[in-house]
Amino acid sequence: MNTGILIIAHAPLASALRECVLHVYPESANGVLALDVPPNEPTDTTRLAALALLAQLGAPNTLVLTDVFGATPCNVAQKVVDGVHAKLVAGVNLPMLLRTVNYRHEPLDVLVARALSGGAQCIMQVAVTAPQNQNRKSHDPNHHDHHQ
């Protein structure tokens, strides 16, 4: 059985990330749930909502992903994750989430490792190339092309 994935993040990030996942993996609708935490919501209300979503997933194992370590969504998630049947990773981004959904069939500890590597490996500076057909003076002595 696949691992359930619960995203707990500041509103509207959790729902937005879930919608992106369903765009790529529409068959994952029942296995990926989201909890948007609105500003000023009591933490106990958020905790009860998170517990309800964990129960709704009905998976033997759950990976909980939050946006910012130390913020309310993460603090609430820490209270509902048991560390055995549910694991918590903070710093969720879309590449991390897509990788975890793709590998939901793997054991929970392996899925946590994939989440961490997927999130980190997909953060990079992207080189910007010159626009196509840009006119350039070929006699400019100060111009240097650096191609990688």
C-alpha positions as CSV (number, residue, x, y, z in Angstrom):
1,M,0.0,0.0,0.0
2,N,1.2,3.5,-0.8
3,T,2.4,6.0,1.8
4,G,0.0,8.9,2.4
5,I,1.2,12.4,2.0
6,L,-0.2,15.3,4.0
7,I,1.0,18.9,3.2
8,I,0.5,21.4,6.1
9,A,1.5,24.9,5.1
10,H,0.5,28.5,5.4
11,A,-2.6,29.3,3.4
12,P,-2.9,28.9,0.4
13,L,0.4,27.1,-0.2
14,A,-0.7,23.6,0.9
15,S,-3.6,23.5,-1.5
16,A,-1.7,25.1,-4.3
17,L,1.1,22.5,-4.0
18,R,-1.6,19.7,-4.0
19,E,-3.2,21.1,-7.2
20,C,0.2,21.1,-8.9
21,V,0.7,17.5,-7.9
22,L,-2.7,16.5,-9.2
23,H,-1.9,18.2,-12.5
24,V,1.0,15.7,-13.0
25,Y,-0.4,12.7,-11.0
26,P,-4.3,13.0,-11.1
27,E,-4.6,9.5,-9.8
28,S,-3.1,10.5,-6.5
29,A,-6.0,12.6,-5.3
30,N,-6.9,10.3,-2.4
31,G,-3.3,9.8,-1.3
32,V,-2.2,13.5,-1.2
33,L,-4.1,15.8,1.1
34,A,-3.5,19.4,2.1
35,L,-4.2,21.6,5.1
36,D,-3.9,25.3,4.7
37,V,-3.3,27.1,7.9
38,P,-4.9,30.5,7.9
39,P,-3.5,33.4,9.9
40,N,-4.5,33.6,13.5
41,E,-6.1,30.2,13.6
42,P,-5.8,28.6,17.1
43,T,-3.2,25.8,17.0
44,D,-5.6,23.4,18.6
45,T,-8.0,23.9,15.7
46,T,-5.2,23.2,13.2
47,R,-4.0,20.1,15.2
48,L,-7.6,18.6,15.1
49,A,-7.8,19.3,11.4
50,A,-4.5,17.6,10.8
51,L,-5.5,14.6,12.8
52,A,-8.7,14.3,10.8
53,L,-6.8,14.4,7.5
54,L,-4.4,11.8,8.7
55,A,-7.3,9.5,9.5
56,Q,-8.9,10.3,6.1
57,L,-5.7,9.2,4.4
58,G,-6.1,5.8,6.0
59,A,-2.5,4.8,5.0
60,P,-0.3,2.7,7.3
61,N,2.4,5.3,6.8
62,T,2.3,9.0,6.2
63,L,4.8,11.6,5.1
64,V,3.9,15.0,6.4
65,L,5.5,18.0,4.6
66,T,5.5,21.5,5.9
67,D,6.7,24.8,4.6
68,V,8.8,26.5,7.3
69,F,10.6,24.9,10.2
70,G,9.5,26.6,13.5
71,A,6.4,28.2,12.1
72,T,2.8,27.2,13.2
73,P,2.2,24.5,10.4
74,C,5.5,22.8,11.4
75,N,4.8,23.1,15.1
76,V,1.4,21.5,14.7
77,A,2.7,18.8,12.5
78,Q,5.3,17.9,15.2
79,K,2.4,17.3,17.6
80,V,0.6,14.9,15.2
81,V,3.6,12.9,13.8
82,D,4.6,9.9,15.8
83,G,8.0,9.4,14.2
84,V,7.3,5.7,13.4
85,H,4.2,5.6,11.1
86,A,4.4,9.2,10.2
87,K,7.5,11.3,9.4
88,L,7.9,15.0,9.1
89,V,10.0,17.0,6.6
90,A,10.0,20.8,6.6
91,G,10.9,23.1,3.6
92,V,8.5,21.5,1.1
93,N,8.9,22.6,-2.5
94,L,7.3,21.3,-5.7
95,P,10.2,19.1,-6.9
96,M,10.3,17.5,-3.4
97,L,6.6,16.8,-3.5
98,L,6.6,15.4,-7.0
99,R,9.4,13.1,-6.2
100,T,7.6,11.8,-3.1
101,V,4.4,11.2,-4.9
102,N,6.2,9.3,-7.6
103,Y,7.8,7.0,-5.1
104,R,4.9,6.6,-2.6
105,H,5.2,2.8,-2.9
106,E,8.6,2.8,-1.2
107,P,9.2,2.4,2.6
108,L,8.7,5.5,4.6
109,D,12.3,6.0,5.6
110,V,13.3,5.7,1.9
111,L,10.6,8.2,1.0
112,V,12.0,10.7,3.5
113,A,15.4,10.4,2.0
114,R,14.0,10.9,-1.5
115,A,12.1,14.0,-0.3
116,L,15.3,15.5,1.2
117,S,17.4,14.8,-1.9
118,G,14.6,15.8,-4.3
119,G,14.1,19.1,-2.6
120,A,17.8,19.9,-2.4
121,Q,18.9,18.7,-5.8
122,C,16.3,20.8,-7.6
123,I,17.5,24.1,-6.1
124,M,20.0,25.6,-8.5
125,Q,21.0,28.8,-10.2
126,V,20.0,28.7,-13.8
127,A,22.2,30.4,-16.4
128,V,20.5,33.1,-18.5
129,T,21.3,33.0,-22.2
130,A,21.3,36.0,-24.5
131,P,18.1,36.4,-26.5
132,Q,18.0,34.8,-29.9
133,N,19.0,36.9,-32.9
134,Q,20.5,39.6,-30.8
135,N,22.8,41.9,-32.8
136,R,26.2,42.2,-31.3
137,K,29.2,44.2,-32.5
138,S,31.9,41.7,-33.3
139,H,34.7,44.3,-33.0
140,D,33.9,45.1,-29.3
141,P,37.2,44.3,-27.5
142,N,35.5,44.3,-24.1
143,H,33.0,41.6,-24.9
144,H,33.7,38.1,-23.7
145,D,31.5,35.1,-24.3
146,H,31.5,32.5,-21.6
147,H,29.6,29.4,-22.6
148,Q,29.2,26.4,-20.4
